[in-house]
């Protein structure tokens, strides 16, 4: 629950970031303005990604607590036997 609350706070905190270029920044150069705007864009995804991880963790823990068996994973297909190589291709 705390992680979901944190994801909501992060989403609300960084939600205005896509509109970085609409806010006035008179003390920055044009290059600095563009660079800061681009470098801060991944922060917009921080909240939703924390929410996805929290939900995944909850689902995994719920399955472990209830004892519900998951579908077993299939083993990898065996590799074909390798033919031994002799030195110099003979």
Biopython code that builds the backbone (N, CA, C, O; Angstrom):
import numpy as np
from Bio.PDB.StructureBuilder import StructureBuilder

atoms = [
    (1, "UNK", "N", (0.801, -1.196, 0.000)),
    (1, "UNK", "CA", (0.000, 0.000, 0.000)),
    (1, "UNK", "C", (0.853, 1.274, 0.000)),
    (1, "UNK", "O", (0.529, 2.215, -0.725)),
    (2, "UNK", "N", (1.937, 1.334, 0.794)),
    (2, "UNK", "CA", (2.758, 2.549, 0.737)),
    (2, "UNK", "C", (3.360, 2.799, -0.645)),
    (2, "UNK", "O", (3.525, 3.948, -1.055)),
    (3, "UNK", "N", (3.686, 1.726, -1.360)),
    (3, "UNK", "CA", (4.261, 1.917, -2.689)),
    (3, "UNK", "C", (3.238, 2.497, -3.653)),
    (3, "UNK", "O", (3.577, 3.339, -4.484)),
    (4, "UNK", "N", (2.004, 2.059, -3.551)),
    (4, "UNK", "CA", (0.960, 2.613, -4.419)),
    (4, "UNK", "C", (0.687, 4.067, -4.093)),
    (4, "UNK", "O", (0.467, 4.880, -4.992)),
    (5, "UNK", "N", (0.700, 4.400, -2.804)),
    (5, "UNK", "CA", (0.533, 5.798, -2.412)),
    (5, "UNK", "C", (1.701, 6.639, -2.936)),
    (5, "UNK", "O", (1.504, 7.755, -3.419)),
    (6, "UNK", "N", (2.906, 6.098, -2.836)),
    (6, "UNK", "CA", (4.077, 6.801, -3.372)),
    (6, "UNK", "C", (4.002, 6.989, -4.871)),
    (6, "UNK", "O", (4.421, 8.024, -5.390)),
    (7, "UNK", "N", (3.468, 5.991, -5.578)),
    (7, "UNK", "CA", (3.356, 6.124, -7.034)),
    (7, "UNK", "C", (2.358, 7.225, -7.409)),
    (7, "UNK", "O", (2.558, 7.937, -8.393)),
    (8, "UNK", "N", (1.284, 7.362, -6.621)),
    (8, "UNK", "CA", (0.316, 8.433, -6.879)),
    (8, "UNK", "C", (0.962, 9.795, -6.639)),
    (8, "UNK", "O", (0.759, 10.730, -7.413)),
    (9, "UNK", "N", (1.741, 9.902, -5.562)),
    (9, "UNK", "CA", (2.414, 11.165, -5.255)),
    (9, "UNK", "C", (3.429, 11.509, -6.346)),
    (9, "UNK", "O", (3.503, 12.653, -6.793)),
    (10, "UNK", "N", (4.211, 10.511, -6.771)),
    (10, "UNK", "CA", (5.202, 10.767, -7.823)),
    (10, "UNK", "C", (4.539, 11.162, -9.137)),
    (10, "UNK", "O", (5.021, 12.049, -9.843)),
    (11, "UNK", "N", (3.439, 10.503, -9.458)),
    (11, "UNK", "CA", (2.736, 10.846, -10.692)),
    (11, "UNK", "C", (2.210, 12.275, -10.629)),
    (11, "UNK", "O", (2.318, 13.025, -11.600)),
    (12, "UNK", "N", (1.645, 12.650, -9.490)),
    (12, "UNK", "CA", (1.144, 14.022, -9.346)),
    (12, "UNK", "C", (2.282, 15.041, -9.353)),
    (12, "UNK", "O", (2.133, 16.144, -9.881)),
    (13, "UNK", "N", (3.417, 14.665, -8.764)),
    (13, "UNK", "CA", (4.557, 15.570, -8.691)),
    (13, "UNK", "C", (5.152, 15.859, -10.068)),
    (13, "UNK", "O", (5.467, 17.005, -10.389)),
    (14, "UNK", "N", (5.301, 14.819, -10.873)),
    (14, "UNK", "CA", (5.968, 14.980, -12.163)),
    (14, "UNK", "C", (5.002, 15.143, -13.332)),
    (14, "UNK", "O", (5.448, 15.233, -14.476)),
    (15, "UNK", "N", (3.701, 15.184, -13.086)),
    (15, "UNK", "CA", (2.721, 15.307, -14.167)),
    (15, "UNK", "C", (2.900, 16.568, -15.016)),
    (15, "UNK", "O", (2.677, 16.499, -16.225)),
    (16, "UNK", "N", (3.288, 17.714, -14.453)),
    (16, "UNK", "CA", (3.443, 18.903, -15.300)),
    (16, "UNK", "C", (4.705, 18.899, -16.165)),
    (16, "UNK", "O", (4.864, 19.774, -17.016)),
    (17, "UNK", "N", (5.601, 17.935, -15.965)),
    (17, "UNK", "CA", (6.884, 17.949, -16.679)),
    (17, "UNK", "C", (6.759, 17.893, -18.205)),
    (17, "UNK", "O", (7.579, 18.522, -18.875)),
    (18, "UNK", "N", (5.790, 17.184, -18.803)),
    (18, "UNK", "CA", (5.706, 17.227, -20.274)),
    (18, "UNK", "C", (5.467, 18.635, -20.827)),
    (18, "UNK", "O", (5.740, 18.898, -21.999)),
    (19, "UNK", "N", (4.962, 19.530, -19.992)),
    (19, "UNK", "CA", (4.717, 20.903, -20.442)),
    (19, "UNK", "C", (5.832, 21.842, -19.999)),
    (19, "UNK", "O", (5.602, 23.038, -19.824)),
    (20, "UNK", "N", (7.029, 21.313, -19.818)),
    (20, "UNK", "CA", (8.191, 22.095, -19.391)),
    (20, "UNK", "C", (8.400, 23.313, -20.287)),
    (20, "UNK", "O", (8.718, 24.400, -19.803)),
    (21, "UNK", "N", (8.224, 23.128, -21.574)),
    (21, "UNK", "CA", (8.533, 24.201, -22.510)),
    (21, "UNK", "C", (7.523, 25.334, -22.460)),
    (21, "UNK", "O", (7.782, 26.403, -23.013)),
    (22, "UNK", "N", (6.376, 25.135, -21.811)),
    (22, "UNK", "CA", (5.387, 26.214, -21.728)),
    (22, "UNK", "C", (5.633, 27.124, -20.530)),
    (22, "UNK", "O", (5.068, 28.216, -20.468)),
    (23, "UNK", "N", (6.466, 26.701, -19.574)),
    (23, "UNK", "CA", (6.761, 27.529, -18.401)),
    (23, "UNK", "C", (7.868, 28.515, -18.746)),
    (23, "UNK", "O", (8.813, 28.145, -19.442)),
    (24, "UNK", "N", (7.783, 29.751, -18.285)),
    (24, "UNK", "CA", (8.836, 30.727, -18.586)),
    (24, "UNK", "C", (10.105, 30.446, -17.764)),
    (24, "UNK", "O", (10.038, 30.189, -16.562)),
    (25, "UNK", "N", (11.248, 30.500, -18.435)),
    (25, "UNK", "CA", (12.554, 30.321, -17.793)),
    (25, "UNK", "C", (13.506, 31.356, -18.396)),
    (25, "UNK", "O", (14.316, 31.029, -19.264)),
    (26, "UNK", "N", (13.409, 32.569, -17.944)),
    (26, "UNK", "CA", (14.196, 33.653, -18.523)),
    (26, "UNK", "C", (15.679, 33.540, -18.202)),
    (26, "UNK", "O", (16.508, 34.055, -18.953)),
    (27, "UNK", "N", (16.035, 32.875, -17.095)),
    (27, "UNK", "CA", (17.438, 32.811, -16.682)),
    (27, "UNK", "C", (18.206, 31.666, -17.338)),
    (27, "UNK", "O", (19.374, 31.456, -17.009)),
    (28, "UNK", "N", (17.592, 30.921, -18.253)),
    (28, "UNK", "CA", (18.269, 29.802, -18.917)),
    (28, "UNK", "C", (18.498, 30.128, -20.387)),
    (28, "UNK", "O", (17.729, 30.858, -21.012)),
    (29, "UNK", "N", (19.572, 29.568, -20.915)),
    (29, "UNK", "CA", (19.797, 29.685, -22.349)),
    (29, "UNK", "C", (18.823, 28.750, -23.060)),
    (29, "UNK", "O", (18.220, 27.878, -22.435)),
    (30, "UNK", "N", (18.677, 28.937, -24.350)),
    (30, "UNK", "CA", (17.770, 28.076, -25.116)),
    (30, "UNK", "C", (18.248, 26.626, -25.069)),
    (30, "UNK", "O", (17.442, 25.712, -24.896)),
    (31, "UNK", "N", (19.553, 26.412, -25.221)),
    (31, "UNK", "CA", (20.102, 25.056, -25.185)),
    (31, "UNK", "C", (19.883, 24.420, -23.813)),
    (31, "UNK", "O", (19.484, 23.258, -23.728)),
    (32, "UNK", "N", (20.136, 25.159, -22.752)),
    (32, "UNK", "CA", (19.916, 24.647, -21.407)),
    (32, "UNK", "C", (18.451, 24.332, -21.150)),
    (32, "UNK", "O", (18.124, 23.342, -20.496)),
    (33, "UNK", "N", (17.585, 25.169, -21.664)),
    (33, "UNK", "CA", (16.143, 24.968, -21.513)),
    (33, "UNK", "C", (15.710, 23.654, -22.173)),
    (33, "UNK", "O", (14.963, 22.877, -21.579)),
    (34, "UNK", "N", (16.175, 23.410, -23.385)),
    (34, "UNK", "CA", (15.836, 22.183, -24.109)),
    (34, "UNK", "C", (16.469, 20.973, -23.423)),
    (34, "UNK", "O", (15.816, 19.941, -23.266)),
    (35, "UNK", "N", (17.729, 21.087, -23.015)),
    (35, "UNK", "CA", (18.431, 19.970, -22.375)),
    (35, "UNK", "C", (17.761, 19.559, -21.068)),
    (35, "UNK", "O", (17.555, 18.370, -20.827)),
    (36, "UNK", "N", (17.426, 20.518, -20.237)),
    (36, "UNK", "CA", (16.762, 20.207, -18.967)),
    (36, "UNK", "C", (15.395, 19.579, -19.231)),
    (36, "UNK", "O", (15.006, 18.631, -18.550)),
    (37, "UNK", "N", (14.684, 20.090, -20.193)),
    (37, "UNK", "CA", (13.373, 19.529, -20.517)),
    (37, "UNK", "C", (13.448, 18.092, -20.981)),
    (37, "UNK", "O", (12.639, 17.262, -20.566)),
    (38, "UNK", "N", (14.403, 17.787, -21.829)),
    (38, "UNK", "CA", (14.549, 16.418, -22.339)),
    (38, "UNK", "C", (15.027, 15.470, -21.254)),
    (38, "UNK", "O", (14.521, 14.353, -21.145)),
    (39, "UNK", "N", (15.994, 15.895, -20.449)),
    (39, "UNK", "CA", (16.549, 15.008, -19.421)),
    (39, "UNK", "C", (15.566, 14.722, -18.286)),
    (39, "UNK", "O", (15.705, 13.708, -17.602)),
    (40, "UNK", "N", (14.599, 15.573, -18.075)),
    (40, "UNK", "CA", (13.627, 15.349, -17.014)),
    (40, "UNK", "C", (12.391, 14.576, -17.478)),
    (40, "UNK", "O", (11.555, 14.215, -16.649)),
    (41, "UNK", "N", (12.257, 14.318, -18.756)),
    (41, "UNK", "CA", (11.088, 13.595, -19.247)),
    (41, "UNK", "C", (10.940, 12.185, -18.663)),
    (41, "UNK", "O", (9.808, 11.780, -18.398)),
    (42, "UNK", "N", (12.015, 11.412, -18.445)),
    (42, "UNK", "CA", (11.823, 10.076, -17.847)),
    (42, "UNK", "C", (11.202, 10.111, -16.459)),
    (42, "UNK", "O", (10.626, 9.113, -16.026)),
    (43, "UNK", "N", (11.301, 11.222, -15.755)),
    (43, "UNK", "CA", (10.698, 11.309, -14.426)),
    (43, "UNK", "C", (9.178, 11.197, -14.490)),
    (43, "UNK", "O", (8.542, 10.833, -13.500)),
    (44, "UNK", "N", (8.597, 11.501, -15.632)),
    (44, "UNK", "CA", (7.150, 11.383, -15.797)),
    (44, "UNK", "C", (6.727, 9.919, -15.644)),
    (44, "UNK", "O", (5.636, 9.640, -15.146)),
    (45, "UNK", "N", (7.572, 8.995, -16.064)),
    (45, "UNK", "CA", (7.245, 7.566, -16.005)),
    (45, "UNK", "C", (7.564, 6.930, -14.656)),
    (45, "UNK", "O", (7.198, 5.776, -14.430)),
    (46, "UNK", "N", (8.223, 7.631, -13.770)),
    (46, "UNK", "CA", (8.641, 7.060, -12.495)),
    (46, "UNK", "C", (7.440, 6.583, -11.679)),
    (46, "UNK", "O", (7.447, 5.451, -11.196)),
    (47, "UNK", "N", (6.435, 7.396, -11.517)),
    (47, "UNK", "CA", (5.252, 7.019, -10.734)),
    (47, "UNK", "C", (4.516, 5.815, -11.302)),
    (47, "UNK", "O", (4.256, 4.866, -10.562)),
    (48, "UNK", "N", (4.168, 5.815, -12.597)),
    (48, "UNK", "CA", (3.492, 4.637, -13.154)),
    (48, "UNK", "C", (4.333, 3.364, -13.089)),
    (48, "UNK", "O", (3.788, 2.277, -12.902)),
    (49, "UNK", "N", (5.653, 3.484, -13.242)),
    (49, "UNK", "CA", (6.497, 2.289, -13.142)),
    (49, "UNK", "C", (6.542, 1.748, -11.716)),
    (49, "UNK", "O", (6.550, 0.532, -11.524)),
    (50, "UNK", "N", (6.572, 2.624, -10.715)),
    (50, "UNK", "CA", (6.510, 2.174, -9.322)),
    (50, "UNK", "C", (5.180, 1.471, -9.072)),
    (50, "UNK", "O", (5.148, 0.455, -8.378)),
    (51, "UNK", "N", (4.088, 1.989, -9.619)),
    (51, "UNK", "CA", (2.780, 1.347, -9.463)),
    (51, "UNK", "C", (2.768, -0.041, -10.105)),
    (51, "UNK", "O", (2.225, -0.983, -9.527)),
    (52, "UNK", "N", (3.359, -0.175, -11.289)),
    (52, "UNK", "CA", (3.400, -1.478, -11.958)),
    (52, "UNK", "C", (4.193, -2.491, -11.141)),
    (52, "UNK", "O", (3.783, -3.645, -11.018)),
    (53, "UNK", "N", (5.317, -2.072, -10.584)),
    (53, "UNK", "CA", (6.128, -2.974, -9.762)),
    (53, "UNK", "C", (5.382, -3.346, -8.481)),
    (53, "UNK", "O", (5.441, -4.498, -8.052)),
    (54, "UNK", "N", (4.686, -2.400, -7.867)),
    (54, "UNK", "CA", (3.939, -2.678, -6.634)),
    (54, "UNK", "C", (2.809, -3.671, -6.886)),
    (54, "UNK", "O", (2.591, -4.577, -6.082)),
    (55, "UNK", "N", (2.093, -3.509, -7.986)),
    (55, "UNK", "CA", (1.006, -4.436, -8.314)),
    (55, "UNK", "C", (1.573, -5.818, -8.617)),
    (55, "UNK", "O", (1.005, -6.822, -8.187)),
    (56, "UNK", "N", (2.662, -5.887, -9.338)),
    (56, "UNK", "CA", (3.299, -7.169, -9.633)),
    (56, "UNK", "C", (3.755, -7.865, -8.354)),
    (56, "UNK", "O", (3.569, -9.072, -8.198)),
    (57, "UNK", "N", (4.341, -7.114, -7.457)),
    (57, "UNK", "CA", (4.787, -7.664, -6.177)),
    (57, "UNK", "C", (3.594, -8.184, -5.378)),
    (57, "UNK", "O", (3.659, -9.267, -4.796)),
    (58, "UNK", "N", (2.511, -7.419, -5.348)),
    (58, "UNK", "CA", (1.303, -7.843, -4.630)),
    (58, "UNK", "C", (0.763, -9.148, -5.204)),
    (58, "UNK", "O", (0.434, -10.064, -4.450)),
    (59, "UNK", "N", (0.671, -9.242, -6.506)),
    (59, "UNK", "CA", (0.163, -10.476, -7.139)),
    (59, "UNK", "C", (1.055, -11.663, -6.828)),
    (59, "UNK", "O", (0.565, -12.753, -6.531)),
    (60, "UNK", "N", (2.345, -11.460, -6.895)),
    (60, "UNK", "CA", (3.281, -12.557, -6.620)),
    (60, "UNK", "C", (3.159, -13.010, -5.171)),
    (60, "UNK", "O", (3.144, -14.212, -4.904)),
    (61, "UNK", "N", (3.073, -12.082, -4.241)),
    (61, "UNK", "CA", (2.953, -12.415, -2.819)),
    (61, "UNK", "C", (1.593, -13.054, -2.516)),
    (61, "UNK", "O", (1.505, -13.951, -1.677)),
    (62, "UNK", "N", (0.551, -12.606, -3.184)),
    (62, "UNK", "CA", (-0.776, -13.183, -2.959)),
    (62, "UNK", "C", (-0.805, -14.644, -3.377)),
    (62, "UNK", "O", (-1.389, -15.474, -2.681)),
    (63, "UNK", "N", (-0.175, -14.973, -4.514)),
    (63, "UNK", "CA", (-0.118, -16.368, -4.960)),
    (63, "UNK", "C", (0.686, -17.219, -3.982)),
    (63, "UNK", "O", (0.332, -18.369, -3.720)),
    (64, "UNK", "N", (1.758, -16.664, -3.448)),
    (64, "UNK", "CA", (2.584, -17.411, -2.501)),
    (64, "UNK", "C", (1.834, -17.623, -1.189)),
    (64, "UNK", "O", (1.977, -18.677, -0.570)),
    (65, "UNK", "N", (1.037, -16.647, -0.751)),
    (65, "UNK", "CA", (0.328, -16.751, 0.525)),
    (65, "UNK", "C", (-0.856, -17.706, 0.447)),
    (65, "UNK", "O", (-1.153, -18.400, 1.420)),
    (66, "UNK", "N", (-1.534, -17.752, -0.693)),
    (66, "UNK", "CA", (-2.711, -18.614, -0.812)),
    (66, "UNK", "C", (-2.349, -20.039, -1.179)),
    (66, "UNK", "O", (-3.185, -20.936, -1.072)),
    (67, "UNK", "N", (-1.135, -20.261, -1.603)),
    (67, "UNK", "CA", (-0.720, -21.607, -1.976)),
    (67, "UNK", "C", (-1.240, -22.043, -3.325)),
    (67, "UNK", "O", (-1.198, -23.230, -3.651)),
    (68, "UNK", "N", (-1.731, -21.108, -4.116)),
    (68, "UNK", "CA", (-2.232, -21.452, -5.438)),
    (68, "UNK", "C", (-1.040, -21.834, -6.307)),
    (68, "UNK", "O", (-0.091, -21.066, -6.466)),
    (69, "UNK", "N", (-1.112, -23.016, -6.853)),
    (69, "UNK", "CA", (0.000, -23.489, -7.683)),
    (69, "UNK", "C", (-0.054, -22.819, -9.039)),
    (69, "UNK", "O", (-1.108, -22.721, -9.667)),
    (70, "UNK", "N", (1.061, -22.378, -9.459)),
    (70, "UNK", "CA", (1.153, -21.802, -10.793)),
    (70, "UNK", "C", (1.425, -22.912, -11.792)),
    (70, "UNK", "O", (1.851, -24.007, -11.424)),
    (71, "UNK", "N", (1.179, -22.623, -13.033)),
    (71, "UNK", "CA", (1.457, -23.590, -14.079)),
    (71, "UNK", "C", (2.959, -23.830, -14.126)),
    (71, "UNK", "O", (3.726, -22.869, -14.168)),
    (72, "UNK", "N", (3.398, -25.073, -14.118)),
    (72, "UNK", "CA", (4.842, -25.330, -14.122)),
    (72, "UNK", "C", (5.480, -24.864, -15.420)),
    (72, "UNK", "O", (4.877, -24.914, -16.492)),
    (73, "UNK", "N", (6.671, -24.426, -15.292)),
    (73, "UNK", "CA", (7.407, -23.988, -16.477)),
    (73, "UNK", "C", (7.936, -25.208, -17.219)),
    (73, "UNK", "O", (8.342, -26.197, -16.608)),
    (74, "UNK", "N", (7.925, -25.124, -18.529)),
    (74, "UNK", "CA", (8.437, -26.245, -19.317)),
    (74, "UNK", "C", (9.949, -26.119, -19.408)),
    (74, "UNK", "O", (10.478, -25.018, -19.563)),
    (75, "UNK", "N", (10.640, -27.243, -19.313)),
    (75, "UNK", "CA", (12.101, -27.168, -19.417)),
    (75, "UNK", "C", (12.522, -26.831, -20.841)),
    (75, "UNK", "O", (11.774, -27.025, -21.799)),
    (76, "UNK", "N", (13.699, -26.341, -20.941)),
    (76, "UNK", "CA", (14.243, -26.023, -22.266)),
    (76, "UNK", "C", (14.486, -27.299, -23.044)),
    (76, "UNK", "O", (14.782, -28.343, -22.464)),
    (77, "UNK", "N", (14.361, -27.215, -24.344)),
    (77, "UNK", "CA", (14.624, -28.374, -25.188)),
    (77, "UNK", "C", (16.107, -28.721, -25.099)),
    (77, "UNK", "O", (16.953, -27.828, -25.059)),
    (78, "UNK", "N", (16.422, -30.012, -25.068)),
    (78, "UNK", "CA", (17.840, -30.378, -24.976)),
    (78, "UNK", "C", (18.589, -29.956, -26.234)),
    (78, "UNK", "O", (18.046, -29.960, -27.339)),
    (79, "UNK", "N", (19.808, -29.606, -26.038)),
    (79, "UNK", "CA", (20.646, -29.217, -27.166)),
    (79, "UNK", "C", (21.070, -30.446, -27.956)),
    (79, "UNK", "O", (21.222, -31.532, -27.397)),
    (80, "UNK", "N", (21.255, -30.270, -29.233)),
    (80, "UNK", "CA", (21.721, -31.376, -30.074)),
    (80, "UNK", "C", (23.153, -31.724, -29.681)),
    (80, "UNK", "O", (23.950, -30.837, -29.376)),
    (81, "UNK", "N", (23.475, -33.005, -29.689)),
    (81, "UNK", "CA", (24.845, -33.375, -29.307)),
    (81, "UNK", "C", (25.852, -32.798, -30.290)),
    (81, "UNK", "O", (25.617, -32.752, -31.497)),
    (82, "UNK", "N", (26.945, -32.372, -29.757)),
    (82, "UNK", "CA", (27.994, -31.792, -30.599)),
    (82, "UNK", "C", (28.947, -32.893, -31.022)),
    (82, "UNK", "O", (29.288, -33.783, -30.243)),
    (83, "UNK", "N", (29.359, -32.812, -32.248)),
    (83, "UNK", "CA", (30.348, -33.771, -32.731)),
    (83, "UNK", "C", (31.733, -33.266, -32.342)),
    (83, "UNK", "O", (32.036, -32.084, -32.505)),
    (84, "UNK", "N", (32.556, -34.147, -31.837)),
    (84, "UNK", "CA", (33.880, -33.696, -31.437)),
    (84, "UNK", "C", (34.694, -33.262, -32.645)),
    (84, "UNK", "O", (34.642, -33.876, -33.711)),
    (85, "UNK", "N", (35.433, -32.209, -32.454)),
    (85, "UNK", "CA", (36.285, -31.718, -33.544)),
    (85, "UNK", "C", (37.703, -32.185, -33.311)),
    (85, "UNK", "O", (38.196, -32.233, -32.184)),
    (86, "UNK", "N", (38.324, -32.517, -34.384)),
    (86, "UNK", "CA", (39.731, -32.907, -34.312)),
    (86, "UNK", "C", (40.574, -31.697, -34.655)),
    (86, "UNK", "O", (40.103, -30.782, -35.330)),
    (87, "UNK", "N", (41.785, -31.684, -34.209)),
    (87, "UNK", "CA", (42.647, -30.557, -34.550)),
    (87, "UNK", "C", (42.817, -30.413, -36.072)),
    (87, "UNK", "O", (42.948, -31.414, -36.776)),
    (88, "UNK", "N", (42.817, -29.225, -36.555)),
    (88, "UNK", "CA", (43.054, -28.879, -37.950)),
    (88, "UNK", "C", (41.981, -29.438, -38.871)),
    (88, "UNK", "O", (42.258, -29.651, -40.051)),
    (89, "UNK", "N", (40.772, -29.684, -38.389)),
    (89, "UNK", "CA", (39.662, -30.080, -39.232)),
    (89, "UNK", "C", (39.756, -31.479, -39.776)),
    (89, "UNK", "O", (39.077, -31.774, -40.760)),
    (90, "UNK", "N", (40.532, -32.343, -39.222)),
    (90, "UNK", "CA", (40.668, -33.710, -39.764)),
    (90, "UNK", "C", (39.644, -34.638, -39.203)),
    (90, "UNK", "O", (39.622, -35.817, -39.554)),
]
sb = StructureBuilder()
sb.init_structure("model")
sb.init_model(0)
sb.init_chain("A")
sb.init_seg("    ")
for serial, (resi, resn, name, xyz) in enumerate(atoms, 1):
    if name == "N":
        sb.init_residue(resn, " ", resi, " ")
    sb.init_atom(name, np.array(xyz, "f"), 0.0, 1.0, " ", f" {name:<3s}", serial, name[0])
structure = sb.get_structure()
